[in-house]
Structures are given as structure tokens and as C-alpha cells.
């Protein structure tokens, strides 16, 4: 019987640590020695799991999306709370958006868009976020019988923009926690409704 491949499990275990490190120090300032130290392994272990630091960073970008999806799908599966799935996600994000700081991985990626692989990964990630949000908007509007209003594609991009502005406001001290919650909750609801 062949031995199970433990690399996938080890990558899954270390990826949240790598993402947190990239979120804290950025891509350029994160050395593989520092990444290995934070993961509690030798650099050679990281290089067995990923080809190079860029591969680790690309995986961290994917992790940001997957982490969000895990939370959002959990809210949809639980079916708890008032409103449609989109409203439950919006209520959650109004309170918790950006609290883990992983959006900083995406922000760090923006500084690396001259690299075609990083640029394409960011494009794919934002498209995946857009599709997921757009699909929740469609579901919300169907459940509410909303047939007119702002195009769901545009509303999904606008909701992504609200999240980005909320995170920028957090980073540079332009928006208080209350202001971020209001922005996401109230303006987000307007976009859901298509008004």
C-alpha cells in the first residue's frame, strides 16, 4: 500500500501562517527565512512544498478567497439569522469585515502587478469574489421579487469596492469602526436591492 502524500496536508497547515505573514509584512519584505520561522519549520520544508516565495504568495492570495468562502458558505449553510443569504453575509461583513487583516495580502499583490503571474492571480481572485457576490445578489433579488434596478454585475463590483474602501479607511484611519459598519450595512443593502 503506497504511503499517503502528506505534502497537501502540510501545505494546508502552513498556508494560514504564510498568509498572515504576508499580510503583516508584505511580499517584498517577507523573507523565506522569516516565513519558515513563523511556520516553525526549516526553509527547506517550505521549498519542498512550494517552488519559491512567489508560489507561496500566490497560494496566500488563493487562501484569502478560500477563507472568505468558508465563512460565507458557513453562513449560508447555517441558515441562521434574518434575511436572504446575501443579507446574512452583508450583516456579518458589516461587523467583521477585515478583522483578520488578510485583505492586506491582496493589497501587497497590487504592488506586484508588474509580475504577470501575480497580476493574473489577483484578476482571477477578484473575478471569483465578483461571481460569488453577484450570484448572491441574483438569489436575493429573486427571493424578494426585485426585477429592476442596478445591474447585478455592477452591484457586485460596487460591493467589492465598498469592502476595499472600508479596508483602506481602516488602514489609514479615515473611517471609524462604526463608519465602516454603516458603509457596508446601509450602502450594501441599497446595492443588494438594486436601488
Secondary structure, 3 states (H helix, E strand, C coil): CCCCCCHHHHHHHHHHHHHHHHHHHHHHHCCHHHHHHHHCCCHHHHHHHCCCHHHHHHHHHHHHHHHHHHHHHHHHHHCCCCCCHHHHHHHHHHHHCCCCCCHHHHHHHHCCCCCHHHHHHHHHHHHHHHHHHHHHHHHHHHHHCCCCCCCHHHHHHHHHHHHHHHHHHHHHCCCCHHHHHHHHHHHHHHHHHCC
